[in-house]
Amino acid sequence: MDFDEPLMEKQITESLKSFPVNVLKIYPASFSILNGLTYGLIRTSEGRRLAVMGEKESLLADPFRGEIFYGSSALKICDLSADNTEALMSLFPYTRPTSVLKYRCTLGTGDRLGVATPGHIRAVRKFKALPVLAQQSVRENTQTGRDYRGVIRDAAWAVFQEDYRRGYGADGDHLKSLPEVQTALDAGVTMVTLDLSEKLNPEAFHAPADWVESKFRDEIDEEESKVLLHLFLGKEFHLRSPQGECRIQYSEEEVKRNALLYHKAIDFTEEVYELIRSRSGHPSIDFEVSIDETPFPTSPGNHLFFIIELNHRGIRIDSLAPRFIGEFQKGIDYRGDLGAFREQFSQHMVISQYYGHKISVHSGSDKFSVFPDVGRLAKDGVHVKTAGTSWLEGIRLVAFKDPFLFREMHRVALSSFKEASKLYHVTTDLRRIPDIETLQDQGLPALLDQADPRQLFHITYGFLLNAKDGDGKSLFRDRFYQTLAHHEEDYWSLLERHIERHLVSLGVEEGEE
């Protein structure tokens, strides 16, 4: 039973006044009545807490753990611990992540900080799309000091706070080893994104023909060679879909190049697929494969070869992330020939629609120039991943609310850029970044609208969050999170507008299915 919205905040506030708890804020959308008890989120001086109100006997039997206060009725204040998160997911099943990729349009929002998800929800709930709210890579977790259980926990409480009941996913993003996949599955992810970049052999893409012949004989056994040549040689693949058609033929050399490029990756994909299938009793897992972090674009011929090989082995994937033509750099718009992108993307869509998997657009943050084509050509389904928006809009908020802190962080970002750029492919030119010592405070937020300052902050997030002073104390982390917490509604509004712009640009319909 939900509260009457107009009376909700007043009723809750009055009820809480009778207890010796310093309530700084309530989150009205989270409050509901279940089994005679009232549940909802509040903010105290210690941070967000779950409040449970009702009769003493019912409160004692309640599964949440916390401190109980007595008045005319009883109140239990509970932290957002792992145990209480499990209780939350049991009592309120909509807070547990689920499989979502079969939904037509899905958006990975990547709450890098653990406090951004309410803003993401407020945007996505306006559209016919489902979010993957818990989406982090091992690299991101390492730099932010989080783990997959914590990422899912933060998402679950945000879903409860916003009373979002349409379903959301949890993605173990860019996993590169069986132990990483196992850890993510154990934590409760409902989506595995397998990053094959370390299993590919890019040399096969450009090596001389005699090298290809020699390497093929060395690495591909006779039986597999016969199968490959039988599957691909002397055939024309003519595929049709609502978005068009494509025709692909392979020469013997092209078959061998593709085999050398992908065979180890396909072997590894099969291992992970079997691991996922072996988890009896585990909920449905969305399985995505990423071949986007390579030094060359994924051609339609590469895509088709890869998916036919997977299908031949009985491996079914839900989505594939190719490397598109042009530049999909972090946090900025597409760089490249839009016509060439459009033509190649349409071919990828024909293949994906024919074989029944989605195309996944990685590094999808801010690719506004290609979104109209992506949305138009992918009407039957697309997954778009954004990752750094929560962090970058947090930096924008700091620029608005605490210019002194922003200037401090900017200086350290500049000094950390060279090291940070080893982790990400960017073409940032520090010479194009304005000298902020000459900028007035009111001009600082606009830096986040420029490609070079935006990329500077995007890739240095780990260095800024982990920066320490001479005594080993955090330079920025605590102040940064305090600023976000103090101005959380402003922060969520920035995120809501930014994510909404993505969905509008993609042409996603407003409303719910």
Buried (B, 14 or more C-beta within 10 A) or exposed (E): EEBEEEEBBEBBBEBBEBBEBEBEEBBBBBBBBEEEBBBBBBBBEEEBBBBBBBEEEBBEEBEBEBEBBEEEBBBBBBBBBEEBBBBBBEBBEBBBBBBBBEBBBBBBBBBBBBBBBBBBBBBBBBBBBBBBBBBBBBBBBEBBEBBBBBBBBBBBBBBBBBBBEBBBBBBBBBBBBEEBBBBBBEBBBBBBBBBBBEBBBEEBBEBEEEEBEEBBEEBBEEEEBEBBBEBBEEEEBEBEBEBBEBEBEBEBEBBBBBBBBBBBBBEBBBEBBEBBEEEEEEEBBBBBBBBBBBEEBBBBBBBBBBBBBBBEEEBEBBBBBBBBBBBBBBBBBBEBEEEEBBBBBBBBBBBBBBBEBBBBBBBBBBBBBBBBBBBBBBBBBBBBBBBBBBBBBBBBBBBBBBBEBBBBBBEBBBEBBEEBBEEBEBEBEEEEBBEBEEBEBEEBBEBBEBBBBBBBBBBBBBBBBBBEEEEEEBBBBEBBBEBBBEBBEBBBBBBBEBBBBBBBBBBBEEEEE
